[in-house]
Amino acid sequence: MDRQRREAKRLARIMAVDDDHVIRGLLAVNLEMEGHEVVTAVDGQDALNKVRESKPDLILLDVMMPQVNGWQVAETLKADEETRDIPIVFLSARAMEADVRKGTDIGVDSYVTKPFDPIDLMELVSRLLAEREA
């Protein structure tokens, strides 16, 4: 993306939540290359602790994490008036239709299976941010 287009784009704050440091790093690098500010969280509890302070515009959330998993994080955020409108994208190695349906029932905005194409994920992020702005 050229500099003018990046400057014209609204800089978003995106939270990347994954217990795998490699995935977190991949997400952070790609989001920063798109001009976004990135807040990372190492697990679900860390995400819940940081979300009120960081006020992300969008959350990329791993499903399978120790202690507090992605399902629990999404349910907590969607039940709270202050955080319910933050778009959430689930990232998961679980591709079962029941898992996708559960995410939809919770209110997540999209469900991306691992491994994912970073370019496709960045396009999804841009689309969801644009929809939120509209």
N, CA, C and O atoms as CSV, one atom per row, in Angstrom:
chain,resi,resn,atom,element,x,y,z
A,1,MET,N,N,0.851,-1.167,0.000
A,1,MET,CA,C,0.000,0.000,0.000
A,1,MET,C,C,0.895,1.227,0.000
A,1,MET,O,O,1.839,1.303,0.786
A,2,ASP,N,N,0.610,2.194,-0.874
A,2,ASP,CA,C,1.472,3.365,-0.932
A,2,ASP,C,C,1.176,4.308,0.238
A,2,ASP,O,O,0.158,4.185,0.918
A,3,ARG,N,N,2.083,5.236,0.445
A,3,ARG,CA,C,2.019,6.096,1.624
A,3,ARG,C,C,0.763,6.967,1.660
A,3,ARG,O,O,0.146,7.126,2.713
A,4,GLN,N,N,0.382,7.535,0.499
A,4,GLN,CA,C,-0.806,8.390,0.470
A,4,GLN,C,C,-2.051,7.625,0.886
A,4,GLN,O,O,-2.852,8.124,1.675
A,5,ARG,N,N,-2.219,6.422,0.363
A,5,ARG,CA,C,-3.398,5.627,0.717
A,5,ARG,C,C,-3.372,5.281,2.198
A,5,ARG,O,O,-4.411,5.286,2.858
A,6,ARG,N,N,-2.196,4.984,2.720
A,6,ARG,CA,C,-2.090,4.648,4.142
A,6,ARG,C,C,-2.450,5.859,4.998
A,6,ARG,O,O,-3.151,5.726,6.001
A,7,GLU,N,N,-1.969,7.047,4.603
A,7,GLU,CA,C,-2.274,8.244,5.369
A,7,GLU,C,C,-3.749,8.595,5.280
A,7,GLU,O,O,-4.318,9.126,6.234
A,8,ALA,N,N,-4.379,8.304,4.136
A,8,ALA,CA,C,-5.799,8.590,3.956
A,8,ALA,C,C,-6.663,7.636,4.781
A,8,ALA,O,O,-7.790,7.969,5.149
A,9,LYS,N,N,-6.135,6.467,5.064
A,9,LYS,CA,C,-6.860,5.473,5.842
A,9,LYS,C,C,-6.879,5.857,7.311
A,9,LYS,O,O,-5.897,6.384,7.835
A,10,ARG,N,N,-7.982,5.597,7.965
A,10,ARG,CA,C,-8.066,5.848,9.392
A,10,ARG,C,C,-7.199,4.828,10.121
A,10,ARG,O,O,-7.330,3.621,9.921
A,11,LEU,N,N,-6.324,5.330,10.957
A,11,LEU,CA,C,-5.498,4.444,11.768
A,11,LEU,C,C,-6.379,3.798,12.822
A,11,LEU,O,O,-7.052,4.494,13.583
A,12,ALA,N,N,-6.379,2.487,12.873
A,12,ALA,CA,C,-7.211,1.765,13.838
A,12,ALA,C,C,-6.327,1.123,14.897
A,12,ALA,O,O,-5.161,0.806,14.660
A,13,ARG,N,N,-6.913,0.944,16.058
A,13,ARG,CA,C,-6.241,0.204,17.126
A,13,ARG,C,C,-6.845,-1.197,17.125
A,13,ARG,O,O,-8.048,-1.371,17.318
A,14,ILE,N,N,-5.995,-2.182,16.906
A,14,ILE,CA,C,-6.463,-3.558,16.804
A,14,ILE,C,C,-5.778,-4.406,17.866
A,14,ILE,O,O,-4.562,-4.346,18.048
A,15,MET,N,N,-6.585,-5.195,18.560
A,15,MET,CA,C,-6.045,-6.111,19.559
A,15,MET,C,C,-5.879,-7.485,18.924
A,15,MET,O,O,-6.818,-8.026,18.341
A,16,ALA,N,N,-4.684,-8.041,19.039
A,16,ALA,CA,C,-4.379,-9.388,18.549
A,16,ALA,C,C,-4.169,-10.286,19.765
A,16,ALA,O,O,-3.252,-10.075,20.558
A,17,VAL,N,N,-5.038,-11.294,19.899
A,17,VAL,CA,C,-5.015,-12.168,21.072
A,17,VAL,C,C,-4.723,-13.594,20.628
A,17,VAL,O,O,-5.525,-14.204,19.921
A,18,ASP,N,N,-3.587,-14.121,21.035
A,18,ASP,CA,C,-3.229,-15.506,20.713
A,18,ASP,C,C,-2.169,-15.957,21.698
A,18,ASP,O,O,-1.253,-15.199,22.015
A,19,ASP,N,N,-2.284,-17.191,22.188
A,19,ASP,CA,C,-1.286,-17.702,23.124
A,19,ASP,C,C,-0.015,-18.153,22.414
A,19,ASP,O,O,0.980,-18.458,23.071
A,20,ASP,N,N,-0.032,-18.199,21.093
A,20,ASP,CA,C,1.147,-18.563,20.301
A,20,ASP,C,C,1.875,-17.277,19.899
A,20,ASP,O,O,1.352,-16.468,19.133
A,21,HIS,N,N,3.091,-17.103,20.429
A,21,HIS,CA,C,3.825,-15.860,20.167
A,21,HIS,C,C,4.155,-15.667,18.690
A,21,HIS,O,O,4.279,-14.530,18.234
A,22,VAL,N,N,4.299,-16.747,17.942
A,22,VAL,CA,C,4.586,-16.630,16.507
A,22,VAL,C,C,3.379,-16.031,15.780
A,22,VAL,O,O,3.533,-15.130,14.956
A,23,ILE,N,N,2.192,-16.527,16.084
A,23,ILE,CA,C,0.967,-15.995,15.466
A,23,ILE,C,C,0.769,-14.536,15.872
A,23,ILE,O,O,0.453,-13.696,15.031
A,24,ARG,N,N,0.953,-14.232,17.162
A,24,ARG,CA,C,0.826,-12.847,17.629
A,24,ARG,C,C,1.770,-11.939,16.870
A,24,ARG,O,O,1.387,-10.848,16.448
A,25,GLY,N,N,3.006,-12.386,16.695
A,25,GLY,CA,C,3.987,-11.589,15.970
A,25,GLY,C,C,3.612,-11.394,14.515
A,25,GLY,O,O,3.749,-10.294,13.979
A,26,LEU,N,N,3.139,-12.456,13.865
A,26,LEU,CA,C,2.702,-12.377,12.466
A,26,LEU,C,C,1.553,-11.378,12.324
A,26,LEU,O,O,1.549,-10.550,11.413
A,27,LEU,N,N,0.592,-11.463,13.221
A,27,LEU,CA,C,-0.538,-10.533,13.182
A,27,LEU,C,C,-0.057,-9.097,13.377
A,27,LEU,O,O,-0.451,-8.200,12.631
A,28,ALA,N,N,0.789,-8.882,14.372
A,28,ALA,CA,C,1.270,-7.533,14.667
A,28,ALA,C,C,2.015,-6.935,13.482
A,28,ALA,O,O,1.774,-5.782,13.122
A,29,VAL,N,N,2.908,-7.693,12.877
A,29,VAL,CA,C,3.685,-7.188,11.742
A,29,VAL,C,C,2.770,-6.804,10.584
A,29,VAL,O,O,2.912,-5.725,10.009
A,30,ASN,N,N,1.837,-7.682,10.243
A,30,ASN,CA,C,0.941,-7.406,9.120
A,30,ASN,C,C,0.032,-6.214,9.400
A,30,ASN,O,O,-0.193,-5.389,8.514
A,31,LEU,N,N,-0.485,-6.114,10.598
A,31,LEU,CA,C,-1.348,-4.986,10.943
A,31,LEU,C,C,-0.572,-3.672,10.945
A,31,LEU,O,O,-1.068,-2.654,10.461
A,32,GLU,N,N,0.640,-3.692,11.485
A,32,GLU,CA,C,1.467,-2.482,11.504
A,32,GLU,C,C,1.851,-2.058,10.092
A,32,GLU,O,O,1.933,-0.863,9.807
A,33,MET,N,N,2.086,-3.022,9.209
A,33,MET,CA,C,2.386,-2.693,7.810
A,33,MET,C,C,1.200,-2.003,7.131
A,33,MET,O,O,1.380,-1.233,6.188
A,34,GLU,N,N,0.004,-2.281,7.609
A,34,GLU,CA,C,-1.202,-1.636,7.088
A,34,GLU,C,C,-1.446,-0.279,7.748
A,34,GLU,O,O,-2.384,0.433,7.389
A,35,GLY,N,N,-0.598,0.074,8.711
A,35,GLY,CA,C,-0.718,1.367,9.363
A,35,GLY,C,C,-1.521,1.370,10.648
A,35,GLY,O,O,-1.834,2.437,11.176
A,36,HIS,N,N,-1.859,0.202,11.157
A,36,HIS,CA,C,-2.667,0.117,12.370
A,36,HIS,C,C,-1.789,0.091,13.617
A,36,HIS,O,O,-0.638,-0.343,13.578
A,37,GLU,N,N,-2.348,0.557,14.702
A,37,GLU,CA,C,-1.720,0.415,16.015
A,37,GLU,C,C,-2.145,-0.951,16.550
A,37,GLU,O,O,-3.309,-1.331,16.428
A,38,VAL,N,N,-1.218,-1.681,17.136
A,38,VAL,CA,C,-1.516,-3.035,17.595
A,38,VAL,C,C,-1.303,-3.147,19.102
A,38,VAL,O,O,-0.282,-2.725,19.644
A,39,VAL,N,N,-2.297,-3.727,19.749
A,39,VAL,CA,C,-2.209,-4.096,21.161
A,39,VAL,C,C,-2.265,-5.615,21.179
A,39,VAL,O,O,-3.159,-6.205,20.572
A,40,THR,N,N,-1.327,-6.256,21.863
A,40,THR,CA,C,-1.341,-7.718,21.905
A,40,THR,C,C,-1.734,-8.206,23.296
A,40,THR,O,O,-1.524,-7.535,24.306
A,41,ALA,N,N,-2.309,-9.395,23.301
A,41,ALA,CA,C,-2.646,-10.066,24.557
A,41,ALA,C,C,-2.254,-11.529,24.414
A,41,ALA,O,O,-2.449,-12.129,23.357
A,42,VAL,N,N,-1.702,-12.099,25.477
A,42,VAL,CA,C,-1.155,-13.458,25.422
A,42,VAL,C,C,-2.189,-14.545,25.682
A,42,VAL,O,O,-1.940,-15.719,25.407
A,43,ASP,N,N,-3.347,-14.159,26.211
A,43,ASP,CA,C,-4.423,-15.128,26.451
A,43,ASP,C,C,-5.716,-14.361,26.702
A,43,ASP,O,O,-5.743,-13.130,26.669
A,44,GLY,N,N,-6.779,-15.103,26.952
A,44,GLY,CA,C,-8.075,-14.480,27.137
A,44,GLY,C,C,-8.153,-13.549,28.329
A,44,GLY,O,O,-8.734,-12.469,28.233
A,45,GLN,N,N,-7.575,-13.951,29.451
A,45,GLN,CA,C,-7.609,-13.092,30.636
A,45,GLN,C,C,-6.847,-11.804,30.388
A,45,GLN,O,O,-7.294,-10.730,30.792
A,46,ASP,N,N,-5.701,-11.899,29.729
A,46,ASP,CA,C,-4.916,-10.716,29.381
A,46,ASP,C,C,-5.742,-9.786,28.484
A,46,ASP,O,O,-5.709,-8.567,28.655
A,47,ALA,N,N,-6.477,-10.359,27.535
A,47,ALA,CA,C,-7.325,-9.557,26.646
A,47,ALA,C,C,-8.399,-8.820,27.443
A,47,ALA,O,O,-8.600,-7.620,27.256
A,48,LEU,N,N,-9.082,-9.531,28.324
A,48,LEU,CA,C,-10.127,-8.895,29.130
A,48,LEU,C,C,-9.556,-7.787,30.012
A,48,LEU,O,O,-10.203,-6.761,30.221
A,49,ASN,N,N,-8.353,-7.993,30.524
A,49,ASN,CA,C,-7.705,-6.973,31.349
A,49,ASN,C,C,-7.351,-5.731,30.543
A,49,ASN,O,O,-7.420,-4.618,31.065
A,50,LYS,N,N,-6.971,-5.904,29.275
A,50,LYS,CA,C,-6.483,-4.789,28.456
A,50,LYS,C,C,-7.563,-4.081,27.635
A,50,LYS,O,O,-7.363,-2.939,27.221
A,51,VAL,N,N,-8.690,-4.729,27.393
A,51,VAL,CA,C,-9.649,-4.187,26.434
A,51,VAL,C,C,-10.250,-2.853,26.877
A,51,VAL,O,O,-10.451,-1.973,26.039
A,52,ARG,N,N,-10.538,-2.679,28.142
A,52,ARG,CA,C,-11.139,-1.423,28.600
A,52,ARG,C,C,-10.161,-0.253,28.512
A,52,ARG,O,O,-10.544,0.868,28.179
A,53,GLU,N,N,-8.911,-0.529,28.811
A,53,GLU,CA,C,-7.902,0.526,28.756
A,53,GLU,C,C,-7.530,0.872,27.318
A,53,GLU,O,O,-7.399,2.048,26.980
A,54,SER,N,N,-7.362,-0.130,26.475
A,54,SER,CA,C,-6.878,0.112,25.113
A,54,SER,C,C,-7.988,0.502,24.146
A,54,SER,O,O,-7.709,1.126,23.122
A,55,LYS,N,N,-9.237,0.153,24.441
A,55,LYS,CA,C,-10.389,0.471,23.597
A,55,LYS,C,C,-10.122,0.166,22.118
A,55,LYS,O,O,-10.098,1.080,21.293
A,56,PRO,N,N,-9.924,-1.100,21.785
A,56,PRO,CA,C,-9.613,-1.448,20.391
A,56,PRO,C,C,-10.804,-1.217,19.463
A,56,PRO,O,O,-11.960,-1.272,19.881
A,57,ASP,N,N,-10.492,-0.958,18.195
A,57,ASP,CA,C,-11.520,-0.803,17.162
A,57,ASP,C,C,-11.951,-2.154,16.619
A,57,ASP,O,O,-13.025,-2.275,16.030
A,58,LEU,N,N,-11.119,-3.173,16.815
A,58,LEU,CA,C,-11.388,-4.525,16.324
A,58,LEU,C,C,-10.503,-5.486,17.107
A,58,LEU,O,O,-9.409,-5.125,17.540
A,59,ILE,N,N,-10.988,-6.715,17.285
A,59,ILE,CA,C,-10.215,-7.726,18.014
A,59,ILE,C,C,-10.065,-8.971,17.153
A,59,ILE,O,O,-11.050,-9.503,16.641
A,60,LEU,N,N,-8.822,-9.434,16.994
A,60,LEU,CA,C,-8.517,-10.724,16.376
A,60,LEU,C,C,-8.274,-11.677,17.535
A,60,LEU,O,O,-7.344,-11.481,18.318
A,61,LEU,N,N,-9.104,-12.705,17.650
A,61,LEU,CA,C,-9.156,-13.497,18.877
A,61,LEU,C,C,-9.017,-14.990,18.601
A,61,LEU,O,O,-9.858,-15.589,17.931
A,62,ASP,N,N,-7.953,-15.578,19.124
A,62,ASP,CA,C,-7.781,-17.028,19.060
A,62,ASP,C,C,-8.881,-17.671,19.900
A,62,ASP,O,O,-9.301,-17.116,20.916
A,63,VAL,N,N,-9.340,-18.835,19.473
A,63,VAL,CA,C,-10.400,-19.526,20.206
A,63,VAL,C,C,-9.825,-20.404,21.311
A,63,VAL,O,O,-10.260,-20.319,22.459
A,64,MET,N,N,-8.854,-21.243,20.974
A,64,MET,CA,C,-8.328,-22.224,21.922
A,64,MET,C,C,-7.122,-21.658,22.673
A,64,MET,O,O,-6.007,-21.614,22.152
A,65,MET,N,N,-7.375,-21.225,23.915
A,65,MET,CA,C,-6.324,-20.693,24.771
A,65,MET,C,C,-6.529,-21.234,26.181
A,65,MET,O,O,-7.647,-21.589,26.554
A,66,PRO,N,N,-5.452,-21.300,26.968
A,66,PRO,CA,C,-5.588,-21.789,28.345
A,66,PRO,C,C,-6.345,-20.786,29.217
A,66,PRO,O,O,-6.443,-19.605,28.885
A,67,GLN,N,N,-6.862,-21.263,30.306
A,67,GLN,CA,C,-7.587,-20.476,31.318
A,67,GLN,C,C,-8.874,-19.890,30.748
A,67,GLN,O,O,-9.925,-20.524,30.841
A,68,VAL,N,N,-8.819,-18.712,30.169
A,68,VAL,CA,C,-10.002,-18.079,29.580
A,68,VAL,C,C,-9.876,-18.201,28.067
A,68,VAL,O,O,-8.983,-17.607,27.464
A,69,ASN,N,N,-10.783,-18.984,27.447
A,69,ASN,CA,C,-10.669,-19.202,26.000
A,69,ASN,C,C,-11.386,-18.101,25.214
A,69,ASN,O,O,-12.042,-17.233,25.790
A,70,GLY,N,N,-11.247,-18.156,23.907
A,70,GLY,CA,C,-11.836,-17.141,23.043
A,70,GLY,C,C,-13.348,-17.068,23.126
A,70,GLY,O,O,-13.931,-15.987,23.049
A,71,TRP,N,N,-13.993,-18.243,23.286
A,71,TRP,CA,C,-15.454,-18.247,23.429
A,71,TRP,C,C,-15.856,-17.393,24.630
A,71,TRP,O,O,-16.759,-16.561,24.541
A,72,GLN,N,N,-15.169,-17.614,25.756
A,72,GLN,CA,C,-15.497,-16.899,26.993
A,72,GLN,C,C,-15.230,-15.402,26.857
A,72,GLN,O,O,-16.009,-14.580,27.339
A,73,VAL,N,N,-14.126,-15.056,26.197
A,73,VAL,CA,C,-13.806,-13.642,25.990
A,73,VAL,C,C,-14.899,-12.984,25.157
A,73,VAL,O,O,-15.414,-11.928,25.522
A,74,ALA,N,N,-15.254,-13.613,24.031
A,74,ALA,CA,C,-16.270,-13.041,23.145
A,74,ALA,C,C,-17.612,-12.906,23.861
A,74,ALA,O,O,-18.278,-11.878,23.740
A,75,GLU,N,N,-18.009,-13.936,24.603
A,75,GLU,CA,C,-19.281,-13.870,25.340
A,75,GLU,C,C,-19.271,-12.723,26.351
A,75,GLU,O,O,-20.260,-12.003,26.492
A,76,THR,N,N,-18.159,-12.560,27.046
A,76,THR,CA,C,-18.040,-11.485,28.032
A,76,THR,C,C,-18.125,-10.119,27.365
A,76,THR,O,O,-18.847,-9.240,27.837
A,77,LEU,N,N,-17.391,-9.937,26.267
A,77,LEU,CA,C,-17.376,-8.639,25.585
A,77,LEU,C,C,-18.719,-8.317,24.943
A,77,LEU,O,O,-19.169,-7.172,24.988
A,78,LYS,N,N,-19.358,-9.310,24.350
A,78,LYS,CA,C,-20.645,-9.073,23.675
A,78,LYS,C,C,-21.781,-8.839,24.671
A,78,LYS,O,O,-22.805,-8.257,24.312
A,79,ALA,N,N,-21.611,-9.286,25.918
A,79,ALA,CA,C,-22.634,-9.079,26.944
A,79,ALA,C,C,-22.506,-7.718,27.629
A,79,ALA,O,O,-23.404,-7.303,28.362
A,80,ASP,N,N,-21.403,-7.034,27.392
A,80,ASP,CA,C,-21.120,-5.762,28.054
A,80,ASP,C,C,-21.461,-4.608,27.110
A,80,ASP,O,O,-20.967,-4.551,25.983
A,81,GLU,N,N,-22.304,-3.697,27.577
A,81,GLU,CA,C,-22.731,-2.563,26.750
A,81,GLU,C,C,-21.549,-1.740,26.240
A,81,GLU,O,O,-21.597,-1.203,25.133
A,82,GLU,N,N,-20.503,-1.642,27.032
A,82,GLU,CA,C,-19.339,-0.826,26.674
A,82,GLU,C,C,-18.496,-1.452,25.553
A,82,GLU,O,O,-17.818,-0.735,24.816
A,83,THR,N,N,-18.535,-2.777,25.424
A,83,THR,CA,C,-17.653,-3.454,24.457
A,83,THR,C,C,-18.403,-4.245,23.386
A,83,THR,O,O,-17.768,-4.793,22.484
A,84,ARG,N,N,-19.717,-4.322,23.455
A,84,ARG,CA,C,-20.469,-5.216,22.556
A,84,ARG,C,C,-20.354,-4.858,21.079
A,84,ARG,O,O,-20.529,-5.726,20.224
A,85,ASP,N,N,-20.060,-3.587,20.757
A,85,ASP,CA,C,-19.992,-3.179,19.356
A,85,ASP,C,C,-18.602,-3.320,18.738
A,85,ASP,O,O,-18.418,-3.000,17.563
A,86,ILE,N,N,-17.633,-3.785,19.499
A,86,ILE,CA,C,-16.290,-4.003,18.941
A,86,ILE,C,C,-16.344,-5.240,18.049
A,86,ILE,O,O,-16.703,-6.319,18.519
A,87,PRO,N,N,-15.989,-5.101,16.756
A,87,PRO,CA,C,-15.969,-6.285,15.892
A,87,PRO,C,C,-14.937,-7.298,16.392
A,87,PRO,O,O,-13.834,-6.933,16.799
A,88,ILE,N,N,-15.317,-8.568,16.353
A,88,ILE,CA,C,-14.428,-9.655,16.764
A,88,ILE,C,C,-14.299,-10.641,15.617
A,88,ILE,O,O,-15.292,-11.074,15.033
A,89,VAL,N,N,-13.053,-10.989,15.304
A,89,VAL,CA,C,-12.760,-12.031,14.320
A,89,VAL,C,C,-12.124,-13.184,15.076
A,89,VAL,O,O,-11.060,-13.032,15.676
A,90,PHE,N,N,-12.776,-14.334,15.047
A,90,PHE,CA,C,-12.190,-15.532,15.637
A,90,PHE,C,C,-11.128,-16.090,14.699
A,90,PHE,O,O,-11.327,-16.150,13.485
A,91,LEU,N,N,-9.999,-16.498,15.271
A,91,LEU,CA,C,-8.944,-17.205,14.553
A,91,LEU,C,C,-8.834,-18.574,15.207
A,91,LEU,O,O,-8.578,-18.673,16.407
A,92,SER,N,N,-9.026,-19.631,14.421
A,92,SER,CA,C,-9.035,-20.948,15.048
A,92,SER,C,C,-8.617,-22.045,14.092
A,92,SER,O,O,-8.884,-21.985,12.892
A,93,ALA,N,N,-7.959,-23.044,14.644
A,93,ALA,CA,C,-7.649,-24.250,13.875
A,93,ALA,C,C,-8.882,-25.145,13.784
A,93,ALA,O,O,-8.910,-26.085,12.990
A,94,ARG,N,N,-9.889,-24.861,14.585
A,94,ARG,CA,C,-11.131,-25.646,14.590
A,94,ARG,C,C,-12.037,-25.134,13.478
A,94,ARG,O,O,-12.508,-23.997,13.521
A,95,ALA,N,N,-12.274,-25.979,12.484
A,95,ALA,CA,C,-13.064,-25.568,11.325
A,95,ALA,C,C,-14.417,-26.272,11.250
A,95,ALA,O,O,-15.061,-26.268,10.202
A,96,MET,N,N,-14.842,-26.866,12.342
A,96,MET,CA,C,-16.123,-27.566,12.356
A,96,MET,C,C,-17.268,-26.558,12.216
A,96,MET,O,O,-17.212,-25.455,12.759
A,97,GLU,N,N,-18.297,-26.957,11.481
A,97,GLU,CA,C,-19.440,-26.067,11.279
A,97,GLU,C,C,-20.073,-25.658,12.612
A,97,GLU,O,O,-20.537,-24.528,12.760
A,98,ALA,N,N,-20.091,-26.568,13.569
A,98,ALA,CA,C,-20.660,-26.257,14.887
A,98,ALA,C,C,-19.877,-25.137,15.574
A,98,ALA,O,O,-20.465,-24.308,16.270
A,99,ASP,N,N,-18.553,-25.108,15.383
A,99,ASP,CA,C,-17.735,-24.052,15.978
A,99,ASP,C,C,-18.048,-22.702,15.339
A,99,ASP,O,O,-18.179,-21.691,16.028
A,100,VAL,N,N,-18.165,-22.703,14.013
A,100,VAL,CA,C,-18.489,-21.464,13.297
A,100,VAL,C,C,-19.865,-20.962,13.748
A,100,VAL,O,O,-20.042,-19.771,14.002
A,101,ARG,N,N,-20.820,-21.862,13.845
A,101,ARG,CA,C,-22.177,-21.501,14.270
A,101,ARG,C,C,-22.163,-20.942,15.702
A,101,ARG,O,O,-22.863,-19.976,16.004
A,102,LYS,N,N,-21.365,-21.557,16.569
A,102,LYS,CA,C,-21.267,-21.068,17.948
A,102,LYS,C,C,-20.730,-19.637,17.961
A,102,LYS,O,O,-21.220,-18.789,18.708
A,103,GLY,N,N,-19.720,-19.377,17.129
A,103,GLY,CA,C,-19.191,-18.016,17.026
A,103,GLY,C,C,-20.248,-17.031,16.559
A,103,GLY,O,O,-20.358,-15.927,17.090
A,104,THR,N,N,-21.024,-17.435,15.563
A,104,THR,CA,C,-22.105,-16.588,15.057
A,104,THR,C,C,-23.137,-16.335,16.147
A,104,THR,O,O,-23.614,-15.212,16.310
A,105,ASP,N,N,-23.479,-17.378,16.889
A,105,ASP,CA,C,-24.462,-17.243,17.968
A,105,ASP,C,C,-23.984,-16.279,19.056
A,105,ASP,O,O,-24.784,-15.545,19.636
A,106,ILE,N,N,-22.692,-16.285,19.326
A,106,ILE,CA,C,-22.121,-15.377,20.328
A,106,ILE,C,C,-22.162,-13.939,19.822
A,106,ILE,O,O,-22.307,-12.998,20.602
A,107,GLY,N,N,-22.032,-13.782,18.502
A,107,GLY,CA,C,-22.054,-12.444,17.917
A,107,GLY,C,C,-20.737,-12.005,17.310
A,107,GLY,O,O,-20.549,-10.820,17.032
A,108,VAL,N,N,-19.807,-12.955,17.095
A,108,VAL,CA,C,-18.557,-12.567,16.441
A,108,VAL,C,C,-18.845,-12.220,14.983
A,108,VAL,O,O,-19.804,-12.712,14.390
A,109,ASP,N,N,-18.004,-11.374,14.425
A,109,ASP,CA,C,-18.246,-10.851,13.083
A,109,ASP,C,C,-17.712,-11.736,11.977
A,109,ASP,O,O,-18.221,-11.707,10.857
A,110,SER,N,N,-16.690,-12.524,12.281
A,110,SER,CA,C,-16.143,-13.425,11.270
A,110,SER,C,C,-15.361,-14.538,11.960
A,110,SER,O,O,-14.941,-14.409,13.110
A,111,TYR,N,N,-15.181,-15.627,11.231
A,111,TYR,CA,C,-14.486,-16.801,11.753
A,111,TYR,C,C,-13.464,-17.213,10.701
A,111,TYR,O,O,-13.838,-17.625,9.603
A,112,VAL,N,N,-12.194,-17.107,11.021
A,112,VAL,CA,C,-11.108,-17.421,10.090
A,112,VAL,C,C,-10.375,-18.650,10.611
A,112,VAL,O,O,-9.983,-18.702,11.777
A,113,THR,N,N,-10.192,-19.638,9.741
A,113,THR,CA,C,-9.497,-20.850,10.171
A,113,THR,C,C,-7.996,-20.739,9.910
A,113,THR,O,O,-7.552,-20.157,8.921
A,114,LYS,N,N,-7.235,-21.319,10.835
A,114,LYS,CA,C,-5.779,-21.407,10.699
A,114,LYS,C,C,-5.454,-22.680,9.934
A,114,LYS,O,O,-6.144,-23.685,10.101
A,115,PRO,N,N,-4.435,-22.662,9.110
A,115,PRO,CA,C,-3.616,-21.502,8.767
A,115,PRO,C,C,-4.407,-20.544,7.880
A,115,PRO,O,O,-5.270,-20.966,7.110
A,116,PHE,N,N,-4.109,-19.261,7.995
A,116,PHE,CA,C,-4.816,-18.250,7.219
A,116,PHE,C,C,-3.833,-17.500,6.332
A,116,PHE,O,O,-2.629,-17.482,6.593
A,117,ASP,N,N,-4.359,-16.884,5.288
A,117,ASP,CA,C,-3.565,-16.054,4.386
A,117,ASP,C,C,-3.554,-14.638,4.973
A,117,ASP,O,O,-4.615,-14.025,5.090
A,118,PRO,N,N,-2.389,-14.106,5.344
A,118,PRO,CA,C,-2.338,-12.777,5.950
A,118,PRO,C,C,-2.956,-11.687,5.066
A,118,PRO,O,O,-3.564,-10.748,5.581
A,119,ILE,N,N,-2.808,-11.804,3.758
A,119,ILE,CA,C,-3.387,-10.800,2.857
A,119,ILE,C,C,-4.911,-10.825,2.959
A,119,ILE,O,O,-5.553,-9.780,3.064
A,120,ASP,N,N,-5.479,-12.028,2.925
A,120,ASP,CA,C,-6.935,-12.155,3.056
A,120,ASP,C,C,-7.415,-11.624,4.405
A,120,ASP,O,O,-8.456,-10.972,4.484
A,121,LEU,N,N,-6.661,-11.902,5.457
A,121,LEU,CA,C,-7.046,-11.431,6.784
A,121,LEU,C,C,-7.007,-9.905,6.849
A,121,LEU,O,O,-7.897,-9.296,7.442
A,122,MET,N,N,-5.990,-9.275,6.249
A,122,MET,CA,C,-5.902,-7.816,6.257
A,122,MET,C,C,-7.058,-7.202,5.466
A,122,MET,O,O,-7.571,-6.147,5.837
A,123,GLU,N,N,-7.470,-7.858,4.377
A,123,GLU,CA,C,-8.626,-7.378,3.611
A,123,GLU,C,C,-9.898,-7.470,4.452
A,123,GLU,O,O,-10.732,-6.565,4.417
A,124,LEU,N,N,-10.046,-8.552,5.201
A,124,LEU,CA,C,-11.200,-8.710,6.082
A,124,LEU,C,C,-11.201,-7.627,7.161
A,124,LEU,O,O,-12.241,-7.035,7.449
A,125,VAL,N,N,-10.049,-7.374,7.748
A,125,VAL,CA,C,-9.927,-6.331,8.769
A,125,VAL,C,C,-10.350,-4.983,8.184
A,125,VAL,O,O,-11.121,-4.252,8.807
A,126,SER,N,N,-9.854,-4.653,7.002
A,126,SER,CA,C,-10.207,-3.378,6.360
A,126,SER,C,C,-11.705,-3.281,6.113
A,126,SER,O,O,-12.310,-2.234,6.345
A,127,ARG,N,N,-12.301,-4.366,5.646
A,127,ARG,CA,C,-13.743,-4.375,5.365
A,127,ARG,C,C,-14.554,-4.173,6.652
A,127,ARG,O,O,-15.494,-3.378,6.679
A,128,LEU,N,N,-14.190,-4.887,7.703
A,128,LEU,CA,C,-14.921,-4.759,8.966
A,128,LEU,C,C,-14.776,-3.359,9.570
A,128,LEU,O,O,-15.730,-2.819,10.130
A,129,LEU,N,N,-13.592,-2.781,9.456
A,129,LEU,CA,C,-13.397,-1.419,9.959
A,129,LEU,C,C,-14.224,-0.423,9.154
A,129,LEU,O,O,-14.808,0.501,9.720
A,130,ALA,N,N,-14.278,-0.608,7.835
A,130,ALA,CA,C,-15.078,0.278,6.980
A,130,ALA,C,C,-16.564,0.155,7.322
A,130,ALA,O,O,-17.279,1.157,7.362
A,131,GLU,N,N,-17.024,-1.063,7.566
A,131,GLU,CA,C,-18.428,-1.277,7.942
A,131,GLU,C,C,-18.739,-0.613,9.277
A,131,GLU,O,O,-19.830,-0.080,9.478
A,132,ARG,N,N,-17.785,-0.651,10.170
A,132,ARG,CA,C,-17.997,-0.040,11.492
A,132,ARG,C,C,-18.101,1.477,11.371
A,132,ARG,O,O,-18.844,2.120,12.113
A,133,GLU,N,N,-17.347,2.042,10.426
A,133,GLU,CA,C,-17.355,3.490,10.213
A,133,GLU,C,C,-18.654,3.961,9.569
A,133,GLU,O,O,-19.082,5.095,9.783
A,134,ALA,N,N,-19.281,3.086,8.779
A,134,ALA,CA,C,-20.478,3.485,8.008
A,134,ALA,C,C,-21.686,3.709,8.884
A,134,ALA,O,O,-22.759,4.046,8.382
